[in-house]
């Protein structure tokens, strides 16, 4: 494994998720030097996950072998950049509450690395959720960088983002693991019953987002940013795609469009209603 080109994640979904959350946060809280430095720290940690995961899989997988030097090199580079950006935010800008988010990110990363050698665990719903939980921490970190405090506004923004990126885990599993296994669509009630997980999650997330607005943690209309996902889940339950007709690329582009729409709607509600 050569040192060049750099080691980067190849999961398109993770890039779309992380980029969409960064865009949503920028539209919601604005952009300044501290926010950009926070993005750099988060992006570097996001990139470090790839060489670290590969290294753990090689070291502790079924056919254990020493990881190549490139893995150590790029893991060190990414962690050094993230650490340097974090130190500047702490010591120059006195954003000491970032330590709590940093600690949470480290815990999530450690859990991810612990299950990395077990592909079955990584590909499970909980394994995927650990990944989106980690990238969702960029949202409260950016809000903290913008407002210099880790308050209910930052936590509310994080909860909205986490709800947005959790939904696709349930939706993709519905399309790939349930609908695509049947040759013909079932009855309407059977479709809705098969899709109970994403539909129930949509109802819970919309209700939770509405309550966050009522309590002043988010703008009053921020729940609207989650409505495209809820509509997608309902439409996906009704629009049954039987075996042999599933287009994975199309599903991916739907998720990209969905998180971009979430970012725009979230940014509008935060810009129109000031809760600082």
C-alpha positions in Angstrom: 0.0 0.0 0.0 1.8 3.2 -1.2 1.8 6.4 0.8 0.2 8.2 -2.1 -2.7 8.8 -2.9 -4.1 9.7 0.6 -6.3 7.2 2.3 -9.9 8.5 2.3 -13.3 6.8 3.0 -14.9 5.3 -0.1 -18.4 5.0 1.3 -20.3 7.6 -0.7 -23.1 7.6 1.8 -20.8 8.7 4.6 -19.5 11.6 2.5 -23.0 12.7 1.7 -24.1 12.5 5.3 -21.1 14.4 6.7 -21.2 17.0 3.9 -24.9 17.5 4.3 -24.7 18.0 8.0 -21.9 20.6 7.6 -23.9 22.5 5.0 -27.0 22.4 7.3 -25.0 23.8 10.2 -23.4 26.5 8.1 -26.8 27.6 6.9 -28.1 27.6 10.4 -25.3 29.2 12.4 -23.3 31.0 9.8 -19.6 30.8 8.9 -16.6 32.4 10.5 -13.0 31.5 11.3 -13.9 29.5 14.3 -16.6 27.5 12.5 -14.2 26.7 9.6 -11.5 25.6 12.1 -14.1 23.3 13.7 -15.0 21.9 10.3 -11.3 21.2 9.7 -10.9 19.4 13.0 -14.1 17.3 12.4 -13.1 16.6 8.8 -9.7 15.4 9.8 -11.1 13.1 12.4 -13.6 11.8 9.9 -10.8 11.0 7.5 -8.7 9.3 10.2 -11.5 6.7 10.7 -10.6 5.1 7.4 -6.9 4.2 8.1 -7.7 3.4 11.7 -10.5 1.0 10.7 -8.4 -0.7 8.1 -5.5 -1.1 10.6 -7.7 -2.7 13.2 -9.3 -5.0 10.7 -5.9 -6.1 9.5 -4.4 -6.5 13.0 -7.4 -8.3 14.6 -9.2 -9.8 11.6 -9.5 -13.5 10.7 -6.1 -13.4 8.9 -4.2 -11.2 11.3 -1.3 -9.3 9.7 0.8 -6.2 10.5 -0.8 -3.1 8.9 1.3 -1.4 6.2 3.2 1.8 7.0 0.7 3.9 4.9 -2.0 3.2 7.4 0.1 4.5 10.3 1.2 7.5 8.2 -2.2 8.7 7.2 -3.8 8.0 10.6 -1.1 10.1 12.2 -1.4 12.9 9.6 -5.2 13.2 10.0 -5.1 12.9 13.8 -2.3 15.6 14.0 -4.3 18.0 11.9 -7.5 17.4 13.9 -5.5 17.8 17.2 -3.8 21.0 16.1 -7.1 22.6 15.0 -8.7 21.5 18.3 -5.8 23.0 20.3 -6.2 26.3 18.5 -9.9 26.3 19.3 -9.2 25.5 23.0 -6.3 27.7 23.8 -6.7 30.6 21.4 -10.4 30.9 21.3 -11.1 29.4 24.8 -13.8 27.0 23.5 -13.3 24.6 26.4 -16.7 23.1 26.1 -15.5 21.5 22.9 -13.7 19.0 25.2 -17.1 17.3 25.9 -17.9 16.9 22.3 -14.4 15.7 21.6 -14.7 13.1 24.3 -18.0 11.9 22.9 -16.4 11.7 19.5 -13.5 9.6 20.8 -15.9 7.2 22.6 -17.9 6.7 19.4 -14.7 6.2 17.4 -13.4 3.6 20.0 -16.7 1.7 19.8 -16.5 1.8 16.0 -13.0 0.4 16.0 -13.9 -2.3 18.5 -16.5 -3.7 16.1 -14.5 -3.0 12.9 -13.1 -6.5 12.6 -16.6 -8.0 12.7 -18.2 -7.1 9.3 -21.5 -8.5 10.4 -21.6 -6.0 13.3 -20.4 -3.1 11.2 -23.2 -3.7 8.6 -25.9 -4.1 11.3 -28.3 -1.3 11.9 -26.6 -0.5 15.2 -23.2 -0.6 13.6 -24.3 1.9 11.0 -26.0 4.1 13.6 -22.7 4.3 15.5 -21.2 5.8 12.4 -23.9 8.5 11.9 -23.9 9.3 15.6 -20.2 10.1 15.3 -20.6 12.4 12.2 -23.6 14.1 13.7 -21.4 15.6 16.5 -20.1 18.1 13.9 -23.4 20.0 14.3 -23.3 21.0 18.0 -19.5 21.6 17.6 -20.1 24.1 14.8 -22.9 25.8 16.8 -20.6 26.0 19.8 -17.9 27.5 17.6 -20.3 30.1 16.4 -21.9 31.1 19.7 -19.1 30.1 22.1 -21.4 28.1 24.4 -22.7 24.5 24.5 -26.3 25.3 25.3 -29.7 23.9 24.4 -29.5 25.6 21.0 -26.5 23.4 20.1 -28.1 20.3 21.5 -31.3 21.0 19.7 -29.5 21.4 16.4 -27.7 18.1 17.1 -30.9 16.2 17.8 -32.4 17.4 14.5 -29.3 16.4 12.6 -29.1 13.0 14.3 -32.8 12.3 13.5 -32.2 13.3 9.8 -29.3 10.9 9.3 -30.8 8.0 11.3 -33.9 7.7 9.1 -32.0 6.6 6.0 -30.6 3.5 7.9 -34.2 2.3 8.3 -35.3 3.3 4.9 -32.5 1.7 3.0 -33.0 -1.5 4.9 -36.7 -1.4 4.0 -35.9 -1.1 0.3 -33.0 -3.5 0.1 -33.7 -6.2 2.8 -37.5 -6.4 2.7 -39.0 -5.1 -0.5 -36.3 -6.4 -2.9 -36.7 -9.9 -1.6 -40.3 -10.3 -2.9 -41.2 -10.8 -6.5 -44.5 -9.0 -6.4 -45.9 -6.2 -4.2 -48.1 -7.2 -1.3 -51.4 -5.6 -0.2 -51.5 -2.0 1.1 -51.7 -3.0 4.7 -48.9 -5.5 4.3 -46.7 -2.7 2.8 -47.4 -0.4 5.7 -46.8 -3.2 8.2 -43.5 -4.0 6.6 -42.4 -0.4 6.8 -43.4 0.2 10.4 -39.9 1.0 11.5 -39.2 4.0 9.3 -42.8 5.2 9.6 -42.7 5.0 13.4 -39.4 6.7 13.4 -40.8 9.5 11.3 -43.7 10.0 13.7 -41.4 10.1 16.7 -38.8 12.4 15.1 -41.4 14.9 13.9 -43.1 14.9 17.3 -39.7 15.3 19.0 -38.7 18.1 16.7 -42.0 19.9 17.3 -41.5 19.7 21.1 -37.9 21.0 20.8 -39.4 24.1 19.1 -42.1 24.5 21.7 -39.4 24.3 24.5 -37.2 26.9 22.7 -34.4 24.5 21.9 -34.9 25.0 18.2 -36.8 27.5 16.0 -40.6 26.9 16.2 -40.8 25.6 12.6 -37.5 23.6 12.5 -39.6 20.4 12.4 -40.4 21.2 8.8 -36.8 20.3 7.9 -37.7 16.6 8.7 -40.9 16.5 6.7 -39.1 15.5 3.4 -37.8 12.4 5.1 -41.2 11.5 6.5 -42.8 11.9 3.1 -40.0 9.8 1.6 -40.6 7.0 4.1 -44.3 7.0 3.5 -43.8 7.1 -0.3 -41.2 4.4 -0.1 -43.6 2.1 1.8 -46.3 2.5 -0.8 -44.0 2.5 -3.8 -42.9 -1.1 -3.4 -39.9 -2.1 -5.6 -39.9 -5.8 -6.1 -37.0 -8.2 -6.7 -34.8 -7.4 -9.7 -36.0 -3.8 -10.0 -34.1 -2.0 -7.2 -31.7 0.7 -8.4 -29.1 1.3 -5.6 -27.7 4.3 -7.4 -31.1 5.9 -7.5 -31.6 5.3 -3.8 -28.3 7.0 -3.2 -29.2 10.1 -5.2 -32.5 10.3 -3.4 -30.7 10.4 -0.1 -28.4 13.2 -1.4 -31.4 15.3 -2.5 -33.1 14.6 0.8 -30.2 15.8 3.0 -29.7 18.9 0.8 -33.4 19.7 1.2 -33.1 19.2 4.9 -30.1 21.6 5.0 -32.0 24.3 3.1 -35.1 24.1 5.2 -33.2 24.0 8.4 -31.1 27.0 7.4 -34.3 29.0 6.5 -36.0 28.3 9.8 -32.9 29.3 11.8 -32.4 32.4 9.7 -36.0 33.5 9.9 -36.4 32.8 13.7 -33.6 33.9 16.0 -33.4 31.8 19.2 -30.0 33.0 20.4 
